[in-house]
Amino acid sequence: MIVWLVNKGLQPVIILANELKRREANDLHPVPINNPAKELIPLISSINQLLKRLSDAFNRERQFVGYAAHELRTPLAGLGVHLQNAIKKQGYEKDKAIALSLRGHQRMAHLVEQLLILARTTPDAYLATFQTVDLYKVCQRVIADNIQLILDKRQTITLEGTQPAVIQGDDSGLNIMISNLVRNAALYTPDEGTIKLSVTVSNQQTILCITDTGPGIPQKIRRKVFDRFYRADSDRHASNVEGAGLGLSIVAHVVELHGATIELGTAVSGGLEVIVSFEGSGYTNRAF
């Protein structure tokens, strides 16, 4: 009798196990709930939530691989053409082809580096070690790392605000995020332009604000610029700055992983204003 009762009680679990066993590896559709035992409803619900997260992750990866292959194909093809010209040409034409080959190589190296960073900063793969981080000091370090680019364009960059501005976060991820924002500001701001960073602590929020005197981003596409590989005005921006369209996507991932928010606006100068807000003195409920 006991054996019969145990088997009877486990029957719904056995049916669920057989349903999952029959599935192909790529079948991540929700498990159908057809009048199951009430004890199984929480289990089936949890399984379906897991399947949805897996499905979303696989879709992101397929999309990522497709976009990456497309973006790498263009610089690779261009590099091959320039190298062939370098072999065939002489004199000035040869030097020009070599220079274009080096430029193509640099663009491809930058794209690969951005792809690797993006892969590391997706919610499903991010293995961050959160610790106490002074956001003000991270900004100082980023400015020092990018100062040559700013000096080459005779730009002015300033940092002001609250020091220290302590949050709980991943130092490396925050460095990548702020570096991408500062580099974007420097690249799109004209020579002798101005870039301003401020870090303030107010009403249980730590706020990073970056403004520049560049062309800004039109309001109608501000949401789209966070998409992978999206670039305003197609492959070449009106400012003649080439890029992979990954910088702001990486920024958005790091912001999400820190439970923060990001807003794009128009600075008083007419350029772009980026505001990143961290709740409280640190983020304690991670999104992964």
C-alpha positions in Angstrom: 0.0 0.0 0.0 2.8 2.4 0.9 4.6 1.7 -2.4 1.4 2.2 -4.3 0.8 5.6 -2.6 4.3 6.8 -3.2 4.1 5.8 -6.9 0.7 7.5 -7.1 2.0 10.7 -5.5 5.1 10.8 -7.8 3.1 10.2 -10.9 2.8 13.9 -11.8 6.6 14.4 -11.3 7.3 11.4 -13.5 5.0 12.8 -16.3 6.8 16.2 -16.0 10.2 14.4 -16.1 9.2 12.5 -19.3 8.0 15.7 -20.9 11.4 17.3 -20.4 13.3 14.2 -21.4 11.5 14.0 -24.8 12.5 17.5 -25.7 15.3 18.4 -28.2 18.2 20.5 -26.8 17.0 23.6 -28.7 13.3 23.3 -27.6 12.9 25.9 -24.9 9.2 26.5 -25.2 7.3 26.7 -21.9 6.1 23.5 -20.3 2.3 23.3 -20.9 0.3 23.5 -17.7 -2.7 21.2 -18.3 -4.5 20.7 -15.0 -1.4 19.7 -13.1 -1.3 18.8 -9.4 -1.4 22.0 -7.4 1.9 20.9 -5.7 3.6 21.0 -9.2 2.4 24.5 -10.2 5.3 26.3 -8.5 7.8 23.8 -9.9 6.5 24.2 -13.5 6.4 27.9 -13.2 10.0 28.0 -12.1 11.0 25.7 -14.9 9.2 27.9 -17.5 10.9 31.0 -16.1 14.3 29.3 -16.4 13.5 28.2 -20.0 12.5 31.8 -20.9 15.8 33.1 -19.5 17.7 30.5 -21.5 15.8 31.2 -24.6 16.4 35.0 -24.3 20.1 34.3 -23.7 20.4 32.1 -26.8 18.6 34.6 -28.9 21.0 37.3 -27.8 24.0 35.1 -28.5 22.7 34.2 -32.0 22.0 37.9 -32.8 25.4 38.8 -31.4 27.3 36.3 -33.5 25.3 37.3 -36.6 26.0 41.0 -36.1 29.7 40.4 -35.2 30.3 38.3 -38.4 28.7 41.1 -40.5 30.7 43.8 -38.8 34.0 41.9 -39.1 33.4 41.0 -42.8 33.6 44.7 -43.9 37.0 45.6 -42.4 38.4 42.2 -43.4 37.4 42.7 -47.0 38.8 46.2 -47.1 42.0 45.1 -45.5 42.4 42.4 -48.2 41.9 45.0 -51.0 44.4 47.5 -49.6 47.0 44.7 -49.1 46.6 43.6 -52.7 47.0 47.2 -53.9 50.1 47.5 -51.7 51.6 44.5 -53.5 50.8 45.7 -57.0 51.5 49.5 -56.7 54.7 51.4 -56.3 55.7 54.7 -54.8 53.0 57.0 -53.4 50.2 54.6 -54.3 52.0 51.8 -52.4 52.5 54.0 -49.3 48.8 55.0 -49.5 47.6 51.4 -49.7 49.8 50.5 -46.7 48.5 53.4 -44.7 44.9 52.4 -45.5 45.8 48.8 -44.5 47.0 49.9 -41.1 43.9 52.0 -40.6 41.7 49.0 -41.4 43.8 46.9 -39.0 43.3 49.4 -36.2 39.5 49.6 -36.9 39.3 45.8 -36.8 41.4 45.5 -33.6 39.2 48.1 -31.9 36.0 46.2 -33.0 37.4 42.9 -31.7 38.3 44.5 -28.4 34.8 46.0 -28.1 33.2 42.6 -28.9 35.2 40.9 -26.2 34.2 43.6 -23.7 30.6 43.3 -24.7 30.7 39.5 -24.3 32.1 39.9 -20.8 29.6 42.5 -19.7 26.3 40.8 -20.7 24.2 39.9 -17.7 24.5 36.1 -18.3 28.3 36.2 -18.3 29.3 39.0 -16.0 31.2 37.6 -13.1 31.7 40.9 -11.2 33.1 41.2 -7.7 31.3 44.1 -6.2 33.2 46.1 -3.7 33.4 49.6 -2.3 34.4 51.9 -5.2 35.0 55.7 -5.2 33.3 56.9 -8.4 35.3 60.2 -8.3 38.6 58.4 -8.3 37.5 56.1 -11.2 36.7 59.3 -13.2 40.2 60.7 -12.3 41.8 57.5 -13.6 39.7 57.5 -16.8 40.7 61.1 -17.6 44.4 60.2 -17.1 44.1 57.2 -19.4 42.5 59.3 -22.2 44.3 62.5 -21.7 46.4 62.1 -24.8 43.4 61.9 -27.1 42.0 65.1 -25.4 45.3 66.9 -25.7 45.7 66.0 -29.3 42.4 67.8 -30.0 43.3 70.7 -27.7 40.1 70.1 -25.7 39.5 71.1 -22.1 38.2 68.5 -19.6 37.2 69.1 -16.0 36.0 67.0 -13.1 34.1 68.4 -10.1 31.7 67.4 -7.4 31.7 65.3 -4.3 34.8 63.4 -3.1 34.7 60.7 -2.1 31.5 59.4 -3.9 31.4 55.8 -2.7 29.2 53.1 -4.2 29.2 49.3 -4.3 30.2 48.2 -7.7 32.7 46.5 -10.0 35.7 48.7 -10.4 36.7 47.3 -13.8 33.2 47.5 -15.2 32.8 51.1 -14.0 36.1 52.0 -15.6 35.0 50.6 -18.9 31.7 52.4 -18.8 33.1 55.8 -17.9 36.0 55.4 -20.4 33.6 54.7 -23.2 31.5 57.8 -22.3 34.6 60.0 -22.1 36.1 58.7 -25.3 32.8 59.2 -27.2 32.7 62.8 -25.8 36.3 63.4 -26.9 35.8 61.9 -30.4 32.6 63.7 -31.2 33.5 67.1 -29.7 35.3 69.4 -32.1 38.9 70.6 -31.5 39.2 73.0 -28.7 35.8 71.9 -27.3 35.0 71.3 -23.7 34.1 68.1 -21.7 32.8 68.3 -18.1 32.4 65.5 -15.6 30.7 65.9 -12.3 30.0 63.4 -9.5 27.5 64.3 -6.8 25.7 62.6 -3.9 22.2 63.8 -3.3 19.0 62.2 -1.8 20.5 58.8 -1.5 21.7 58.9 -5.0 25.2 59.1 -6.5 25.0 60.8 -9.9 27.6 60.9 -12.6 27.0 63.6 -15.3 29.1 64.0 -18.4 28.5 66.9 -20.9 30.3 68.0 -24.0 30.2 70.7 -26.7 29.8 68.2 -29.6 26.8 67.8 -31.9 24.7 65.8 -29.4 22.2 63.0 -30.3 18.8 63.8 -31.7 16.0 62.9 -29.2 14.2 60.6 -31.7 17.2 58.1 -31.8 18.4 58.3 -28.2 16.9 55.0 -27.3 18.3 53.3 -30.4 22.0 54.3 -29.7 22.1 51.7 -26.9 21.4 48.9 -29.4 24.3 46.8 -30.5 26.0 48.0 -33.7 23.6 50.9 -34.1 25.3 54.1 -35.4 23.6 57.4 -36.3 23.8 58.2 -39.9 24.7 54.6 -40.8 28.4 53.6 -40.9 29.9 57.1 -40.8 28.6 59.7 -38.4 28.2 63.3 -39.6 31.2 64.1 -37.5 33.4 61.8 -39.7 34.2 59.6 -36.7 34.2 55.9 -37.6 33.1 53.4 -35.0 31.6 49.9 -34.4 28.4 51.1 -32.7 29.2 49.1 -29.5 30.4 51.8 -27.0 27.0 52.8 -25.7 25.7 49.2 -25.8 28.6 48.3 -23.4 27.7 51.3 -21.3 24.1 50.2 -21.0 25.1 46.7 -19.9 27.3 48.0 -17.2 24.7 50.4 -16.0 22.1 47.6 -15.9 24.4 45.3 -13.9 24.8 48.0 -11.3 21.1 48.5 -10.9 21.6 52.1 -12.1 19.8 54.2 -14.7 21.1 56.2 -17.7 19.5 59.2 -19.4 20.6 61.1 -22.5 19.8 64.8 -22.8 20.9 68.1 -24.3 23.6 70.0 -22.4 23.3 73.8 -21.8 26.1 74.1 -24.4 24.0 72.3 -26.9 26.0 69.1 -26.8 25.2 65.7 -25.3 24.5 65.3 -21.6 24.7 61.8 -20.1 23.4 61.2 -16.6 24.0 57.9 -14.7 22.3 57.5 -11.4 23.2 55.0 -8.8 20.6 54.3 -6.1 21.8 54.8 -2.4 25.4 54.3 -1.4 25.6 51.1 -3.3 23.7 48.4 -5.2 22.9 45.3 -3.1 20.3 43.5 -5.2 22.2 42.4 -8.3 20.3 41.8 -11.6 21.9 38.4 -12.3 
